[in-house]
Amino acid sequence: MQAENIIEMLHITKEFPGIVANDDITLQLRRGEIHALLGENGAGKSTLMKQIAGIEQPSSGKMYLDGEEVSFKNTTEARAKGVGIIHQELSLFPNLNVYQNIFMNNEQKKGVVVNNEIHKQKTKEVLERLEYPIDPEAKVGELRVGQQQMIEIARNLIQDDLKILIMDEPTSSLSQSEVQVLFKIMRELNAQGLSIVYISHRLEEIMEVGDHVTILRDGK
């Protein structure tokens, strides 16, 4: 594995009954880059990235993170190694408030008690960073879709040891001004050494933020 690469996927194949979603794919992600992933619906983009994030496991092939061979059984294992993913399909709990969603499965504790004051404070800080002042105690189900997308993004930005952030169509529900704030945050994260995989159909976005581009077609 070359030193400038944080992750390498070698000869990855992912098969589902009756379909080969990824067909012998080799891909490298460099440190501190935005790597754009392009392709039509069904080309295998999300499936490939879900294998980095621990949602799916390869049928064959190997994956290396920081030179170490890895195989994630679930998102918890991937997150422990610094991998976060922002899904195109929102995975929020509409009946819970903003700070509860942001810290779901990542609760901070004071002794044996969940420290909601810290949750509220850190939620406020990350939303200010996104230039998106939402009341941490607002119910997520009462927010519009673009606001919910920002909450999904904020969930990943609270992770201190994040190394790789996968963004699957993150701007699909955002306004143009919201998109520009997101791009600014992405550049800041890049400057700190974070690597980003950016899945999008919007070529103008790719031209604005992408350092390298990989195109998938029919799983290849």
Beta strands, then each sheet from edge to edge (+ up, - down):
strand 1: 5-16
strand 2: 19-30
strand 3: 34-38
strand 4: 60-65
strand 5: 68-70
strand 6: 83-86
strand 7: 109-110
strand 8: 113-114
strand 9: 164-168
strand 10: 195-199
strand 11: 212-215
sheet 1: 2+ 1- 4+ 5-
sheet 2: 6+ 9+ 10+ 3+ 11+
sheet 3: 7+ 8-
end
